[in-house]
Every structure is written in C-alpha cells, then in structure tokens.
C-alpha cells in the first residue's frame, strides 16, 4: 500500500471526533471517571461509525447524542489511523454555528458531563495529561491553527 492509498475499512471500525466551538470560541469538552485509567479524564464528543453512516453523519450524531449540540457549519480536520495494526481511521471535525439541546446519553454514557472551556485552557489540559485518548488532543491542535 502506498502512502496515498486509504486502507480498506468497514464503517463499524472507523470513528469520528468533534471540536465544537461556540460563537465566543469556547470548546465543548466532556468528562467522566475512568477508574481503570486513574480517575476522571476529558474527551471530545465522538465515537464509532454505525453501518451506513458517512464519517460526517457519525460526527453529527455523536455530537448531538453526547453533548446535545447540533451545528450549522462543519470543517474536516483530517483522517488518521487509529493504530498501525488496524485499518480503522478516526475522522476529525470542527463544528461551529452551534445550537444547544439535551444530551441523549446511553446507559454507558450516563455519567458524561459537558463543560465549556476556552481553547487555551483546553490545550493546557492536553499538556497536563487530562485527556485519555489521543484523537481529542490532535483535533484540538488542528482546530486551533489559523
């Protein structure tokens, strides 16, 4: 496979992660306790693609379900391999022109807490190790570039 070829991958393996920014530039962050990983961590809305979904449809659904947010403007930030041993990819997006609504959390997501952070503070939390998964920090860095 050459560098420009995308690996074959089923939609159930791919994921999407969203940086949602309001009109003041505040970023929607989620937090929850993950005792196996040492306590509470921050993360961005996101999750696995369902069968038949495009990456953007997945991002829109995850943002609505986990954060209660819909967005009028979407900007792709890139597509990255999740690991070297898997064909799965994570699709990163920035969402703006936000409308807030209720979270639609599943039983496994019931403890997700939504908060709004200035971008500089969110990036500071990356540097202090408050994020558990790498896609969120990468998406924040990409959304913060001019």
C-alpha positions in Angstrom: 0.0 0.0 0.0 1.3 3.4 -0.9 1.1 6.4 1.4 -1.8 7.9 -0.6 -3.9 4.8 -0.6 -6.6 4.5 2.0 -6.8 1.2 3.8 -10.0 -0.9 3.2 -12.1 -0.5 6.3 -15.6 -1.2 7.3 -17.6 1.7 8.7 -18.1 0.0 12.1 -14.4 0.3 12.7 -13.9 4.0 11.8 -14.7 6.7 14.3 -15.3 10.5 14.4 -14.3 13.1 16.9 -15.6 16.7 17.1 -14.3 20.0 18.3 -17.4 22.0 18.9 -16.8 25.8 19.3 -19.4 28.4 20.1 -19.5 32.0 18.9 -17.1 33.0 21.7 -14.6 30.3 20.7 -15.4 28.2 23.8 -14.9 24.4 23.3 -17.3 21.7 24.4 -15.5 19.2 26.5 -16.9 16.0 28.1 -15.6 14.5 31.3 -16.2 11.2 33.1 -14.5 8.9 35.6 -12.5 6.1 34.1 -11.2 4.2 37.3 -9.2 1.7 35.2 -7.2 4.7 33.8 -6.7 6.6 37.1 -9.8 8.7 37.5 -11.6 11.5 35.7 -10.5 12.4 32.2 -11.5 14.9 29.5 -12.5 14.0 25.9 -14.3 15.4 22.9 -17.6 14.1 21.6 -17.2 11.3 19.3 -17.5 7.6 18.7 -17.7 4.7 16.2 -19.4 4.9 12.9 -22.6 2.9 12.5 -23.3 0.8 9.4 -24.4 3.1 6.5 -23.1 6.3 8.1 -20.7 8.6 6.4 -17.9 10.0 8.7 -19.7 13.4 8.9 -23.0 11.7 9.8 -21.3 9.9 12.6 -19.8 13.1 13.9 -23.1 14.9 13.8 -24.9 12.0 15.6 -22.2 11.7 18.3 -22.1 15.5 18.9 -25.9 15.5 19.3 -26.1 12.4 21.5 -23.1 13.0 23.8 -23.2 16.8 24.0 -26.8 17.8 23.0 -25.3 20.0 20.2 -26.2 20.5 16.6 -24.0 22.6 14.3 -24.6 24.6 11.1 -21.0 24.6 9.9 -18.6 21.7 9.7 -14.9 21.7 8.8 -13.0 18.4 8.2 -9.7 18.5 10.1 -8.2 15.3 8.7 -8.3 11.5 8.8 -5.8 9.5 10.8 -5.1 5.8 11.5 -6.1 4.7 15.0 -3.3 2.2 15.3 -0.7 0.8 12.9 -2.2 -2.7 13.3 -5.7 -1.7 12.3 -7.3 -0.4 9.1 -9.6 1.7 11.3 -9.4 5.5 11.0 -10.6 8.4 13.0 -12.2 11.4 11.2 -11.7 14.7 12.9 -14.1 17.7 12.6 -14.6 21.2 13.8 -18.2 22.2 14.3 -19.4 25.8 14.6 -22.7 27.7 14.5 -24.0 25.7 17.4 -27.5 25.0 18.7 -27.7 23.6 22.2 -30.2 20.9 23.2 -30.5 18.0 25.7 -27.9 15.3 25.8 -29.1 11.8 24.6 -26.8 9.6 26.7 -26.9 5.8 26.7 -26.5 3.8 29.8 -22.8 3.6 29.3 -22.6 7.4 28.8 -24.9 8.4 31.7 -22.0 10.0 33.7 -20.7 12.2 30.8 -20.5 15.8 32.0 -20.5 18.6 29.5 -18.5 21.8 30.2 -17.3 24.8 28.1 -13.6 25.7 28.1 -11.5 28.5 26.4 -9.4 26.9 23.7 -6.2 27.9 25.6 -7.3 26.1 28.7 -8.4 23.0 26.7 -4.9 22.9 25.2 -3.4 23.4 28.6 -5.4 20.3 29.8 -3.8 18.4 27.0 -0.3 19.3 28.2 -1.1 18.3 31.7 -2.3 14.8 30.7 -6.0 15.2 31.4 -7.1 13.6 28.1 -7.1 9.8 27.9 -7.4 9.2 24.2 -5.1 10.9 21.5 -7.7 11.9 18.9 -9.2 14.7 21.0 -5.9 16.5 21.6 -5.0 16.1 17.9 -8.3 17.6 16.9 -7.9 20.5 19.3 -4.5 21.3 17.9 -5.7 21.1 14.3 -8.8 23.3 15.1 -6.6 25.9 16.8 -4.4 26.5 13.8 -5.2 29.6 11.6 
